[in-house]
C-alpha cells in the first residue's frame, strides 16, 4: 500500500508541473475543519496556519497531541503533503507514535511529535504557499457508571430500571442505558438481564477498524467495519456478563451486554447497585496547516 501512496504523490507532483504543491490529500480520508471535541486533539503548532516559514532555516513540523477526554490512549500521527525535492529529507509520508497516560495528578500532559528537520530548497526571493496535512489514528474509550436494579419478582419489575449515572467524554457521546428483564420460561426463579447502551458520534473524525490504527500512511480498507468492544465490571453475580462486539455503521450505535440465569431468590425483594461498562474503539482525526515559504 505504501508503494501505491508514493505513486499517488508522484502523480500529484507531475500535475502541479513541479511547482508549488497545494492541498495534497491522502486517498480515502474524510477531511474537515471542525474541532475534534472532547477526545484526542492533534494539531500543528509548527507551522501554525497561515505562518511564514523562512527558507534559510531548517524546517521542523511539530504536531501537538492534547487529550481533552477521559481515556488513556495510544496511536500514531502521520504527516504528508510537502515535496521532498523542496523540503530535503522528507519522504512522502512520515509517522510517529504516541501514548497518552495520566500523570500523578490524574491529568494528561500534551505531547509534541517533532518531524524532520528538513532543509528548504527554493530560489532566493521566491515566495510559495504549501499545505502540510496530518492523520492521527488512535485507540480510545468511554467509561460508563450505571445504576442497575434486580427485582425479586420476575414479572412485577416495572420500577426496576437502569440509570446513567456518569460517562467520560470521548468521540462517543453516551446518551442513555436501557435495562430489559426477561423471565426464563423453564425456570420461574431465573431471569436474563439485557443492557442496551445507546451512543452517538461526537462531531469531527471517524471510527476505524483496529487493523488500520498502525497502518503506515495507508487508506482505510472499505471492506472492514469498525467495531466497539465492551466489557462490564462490578456486577453482583458470579454469572458471566457478556458484551457483543458492535459494528459501527452510522453516527448512532447500540451496544448490548447481557447476564443470564440470575436467580431472583438471591436478591430478596429487590437489589440496586452501581456497575461499570467500558467501551473501546479506534478513531481517526485529520488536521492541516497552510503556510508560506520565503
C-alpha positions, 0 to 999 in steps of 0.5 A, a space after each residue: 500500500 505504501 508503494 501505491 501512496 508514493 505513486 499517488 504523490 508522484 502523480 500529484 507532483 507531475 500535475 502541479 508541473 513541479 511547482 508549488 504543491 497545494 492541498 495534497 490529500 491522502 486517498 480515502 480520508 474524510 477531511 474537515 475543519 471542525 474541532 475534534 471535541 472532547 477526545 484526542 486533539 492533534 494539531 500543528 503548532 509548527 507551522 501554525 496556519 497561515 505562518 511564514 516559514 523562512 527558507 534559510 532555516 531548517 524546517 521542523 513540523 511539530 504536531 501537538 497531541 492534547 487529550 481533552 477526554 477521559 481515556 488513556 490512549 495510544 496511536 500514531 500521527 502521520 504527516 504528508 503533503 510537502 515535496 521532498 525535492 523542496 523540503 530535503 529529507 522528507 519522504 512522502 509520508 512520515 509517522 510517529 507514535 504516541 501514548 497518552 497516560 495520566 500523570 500523578 495528578 490524574 491529568 494528561 500532559 500534551 505531547 509534541 511529535 517533532 518531524 524532520 528537520 528538513 532543509 528548504 530548497 527554493 530560489 532566493 526571493 521566491 515566495 510559495 504557499 504549501 499545505 502540510 496535512 496530518 492523520 492521527 489514528 488512535 485507540 480510545 474509550 468511554 467509561 460508563 457508571 450505571 445504576 442497575 436494579 434486580 427485582 425479586 419478582 420476575 414479572 412485577 419489575 416495572 420500577 426496576 430500571 437502569 440509570 446513567 449515572 456518569 460517562 467520560 467524554 470521548 468521540 462517543 457521546 453516551 446518551 442513555 442505558 436501557 435495562 430489559 428483564 426477561 423471565 426464563 420460561 423453564 425456570 420461574 426463579 431465573 431471569 436474563 438481564 439485557 443492557 442496551 447502551 445507546 451512543 452517538 458520534 461526537 462531531 469531527 473524525 471517524 471510527 476505524 477498524 483496529 487493523 488500520 490504527 498502525 497502518 503506515 500512511 495507508 487508506 482505510 480498507 472499505 471492506 472492514 467495519 469498525 467495531 466497539 468492544 465492551 466489557 462490564 465490571 462490578 456486577 453482583 453475580 458470579 454469572 458471566 456478563 457478556 458484551 457483543 462486539 458492535 459494528 459501527 455503521 452510522 453516527 448512532 450505535 447500540 451496544 448490548 451486554 447481557 447476564 443470564 440465569 440470575 436467580 431472583 431468590 438471591 436478591 430478596 425483594 429487590 437489589 440496586 447497585 452501581 456497575 461499570 461498562 467500558 467501551 473501546 474503539 479506534 478513531 481517526 482525526 485529520 488536521 492541516 496547516 497552510 503556510 508560506 515559504 520565503 
